[in-house]
């Protein structure tokens, strides 16, 4: 329900703001700035920092573009090398365009639209993850998976006995989730 997700998103964003937690986009900008600081003028060092956070296709395309430019100029590319840095940016435009098309295909919205309403999409993804985790837990509980209690200390076992477990439940050191519940 988009309306409920929007309400959750607004409340979650307000709670983060009240707690002094920067928005995700602000944290991303800060992280990219930190990577830039670490890398100095080295484009390769910067790309080594950011590519692990990219899709494999994008990371490969960006690094290939960098490899091509460095091969052409015969030395490492630096951000201060304006001419060749522009050549690199031109080469990665195609990869970025492919990424934008992929986003649009998957979501029906442009990457720019998503970034403008990032808190909503972040909340939507978070709620989807919570829903999937809950479903997975329900499936596991329904399958009556076994829990190893061999490492429990005496106090915990005593509490479990108060809840109805018997000494027999600990003999093979495994009891069912239903019985634990």
C-alpha positions in Angstrom: 0.0 0.0 0.0 1.9 3.0 -1.3 0.1 5.4 1.0 1.2 3.4 4.1 4.7 3.1 2.8 4.8 6.9 2.2 3.6 7.5 5.8 6.2 5.0 7.1 8.9 6.7 5.0 8.0 10.2 6.3 7.9 9.0 10.0 11.2 7.1 9.5 12.8 10.1 7.9 11.6 12.4 10.7 12.8 10.0 13.4 16.3 9.8 11.7 16.4 13.6 11.4 15.4 14.0 15.1 18.1 11.5 16.0 20.7 13.5 14.0 21.1 10.7 11.4 21.9 12.1 7.9 19.7 11.0 5.0 21.0 8.1 2.9 21.7 10.4 0.0 23.8 12.7 2.3 25.6 9.7 3.7 26.3 8.5 0.1 27.7 11.9 -0.9 29.8 12.0 2.2 31.2 8.5 1.5 32.0 9.4 -2.1 33.7 12.5 -0.8 35.7 10.4 1.6 36.7 8.1 -1.3 37.8 11.1 -3.3 39.9 12.3 -0.3 41.5 8.9 0.0 42.3 8.6 -3.7 43.6 12.1 -4.1 44.0 12.8 -7.8 44.2 9.1 -8.8 41.1 8.1 -10.8 42.1 4.4 -10.4 42.3 4.6 -6.6 38.9 6.3 -6.5 37.4 3.7 -8.8 38.9 0.9 -6.6 37.0 2.4 -3.7 33.6 2.9 -5.4 33.3 -0.1 -7.7 32.6 -2.6 -4.9 29.4 -0.7 -4.3 28.4 -0.9 -8.0 26.7 -3.6 -9.9 29.2 -6.0 -11.5 28.2 -4.8 -15.0 28.7 -1.1 -14.2 32.0 -1.7 -12.3 33.4 -3.7 -15.2 32.3 -1.0 -17.7 33.8 1.8 -15.7 37.1 0.0 -15.1 37.3 -1.0 -18.8 36.9 2.7 -19.7 39.6 3.6 -17.3 41.9 0.9 -18.6 41.4 2.1 -22.2 42.1 5.7 -21.3 45.2 4.8 -19.3 46.4 2.6 -22.1 45.9 5.4 -24.6 47.8 8.0 -22.5 50.4 5.5 -21.2 50.2 6.5 -17.6 47.7 6.6 -14.7 44.8 8.9 -15.2 44.6 11.8 -12.7 41.6 14.1 -12.1 43.9 17.0 -12.7 44.5 15.8 -16.3 41.4 17.7 -17.5 41.7 16.6 -21.2 42.0 12.9 -20.6 39.6 13.0 -17.6 37.0 14.3 -20.0 37.7 11.5 -22.4 37.2 9.0 -19.5 33.9 10.7 -18.5 32.8 10.4 -22.2 33.6 6.7 -22.1 31.6 6.0 -18.9 28.6 7.9 -20.2 27.5 4.8 -22.2 27.7 2.6 -19.1 25.8 5.2 -17.0 23.1 5.5 -19.7 22.8 1.6 -19.7 22.4 1.8 -15.9 19.7 4.5 -16.2 17.9 2.4 -18.7 18.0 -0.6 -16.5 16.6 1.4 -13.5 13.8 2.7 -15.7 13.1 -0.8 -17.0 12.9 -2.3 -13.5 11.1 0.5 -11.8 9.2 2.5 -14.4 10.9 5.6 -13.1 14.1 7.4 -14.0 17.1 7.2 -11.7 16.7 11.0 -11.2 13.0 10.6 -10.1 14.1 7.8 -7.7 16.8 10.0 -6.2 14.4 12.8 -5.6 12.1 10.5 -3.6 14.9 8.2 -2.3 13.6 8.0 1.2 10.3 6.5 -0.1 12.1 3.9 -2.2 14.5 3.1 0.7 11.5 2.6 3.0 9.8 0.5 0.4 12.9 -1.7 0.0 13.3 -1.9 3.8 9.7 -3.0 4.3 10.0 -5.6 1.5 13.1 -7.0 3.3 11.2 -7.1 6.6 8.3 -8.9 4.9 10.7 -11.5 3.3 12.5 -12.1 6.6 9.1 -12.6 8.4 7.9 -15.0 5.7 11.2 -17.0 5.9 10.9 -17.2 9.7 7.3 -18.4 9.4 8.4 -21.1 7.0 11.2 -22.3 9.2 8.9 -22.4 12.2 6.3 -24.4 10.2 9.0 -26.8 9.3 9.7 -27.4 13.0 13.5 -26.9 12.6 15.7 -28.1 15.4 17.6 -25.8 17.6 20.8 -26.8 19.3 20.7 -26.0 23.0 23.8 -27.8 24.0 25.6 -24.5 24.7 23.0 -23.2 27.1 24.0 -22.6 30.6 22.2 -24.0 33.6 20.2 -20.8 34.3 18.7 -20.8 30.8 17.9 -24.5 31.0 16.3 -23.8 34.4 14.1 -21.1 32.9 13.2 -23.4 30.0 12.1 -26.1 32.5 9.9 -23.5 34.1 8.3 -23.1 30.7 7.5 -26.8 30.5 10.7 -28.4 29.1 11.7 -31.7 30.8 15.1 -33.3 31.3 14.4 -35.5 28.3 14.3 -32.4 26.1 18.0 -31.8 26.8 19.2 -35.4 26.4 20.2 -35.1 22.8 20.6 -31.4 23.2 18.0 -30.5 20.6 14.4 -29.4 20.9 11.9 -28.2 18.4 11.1 -24.6 17.8 7.4 -25.3 18.6 8.4 -26.6 22.0 10.7 -23.6 22.6 7.9 -21.3 21.7 
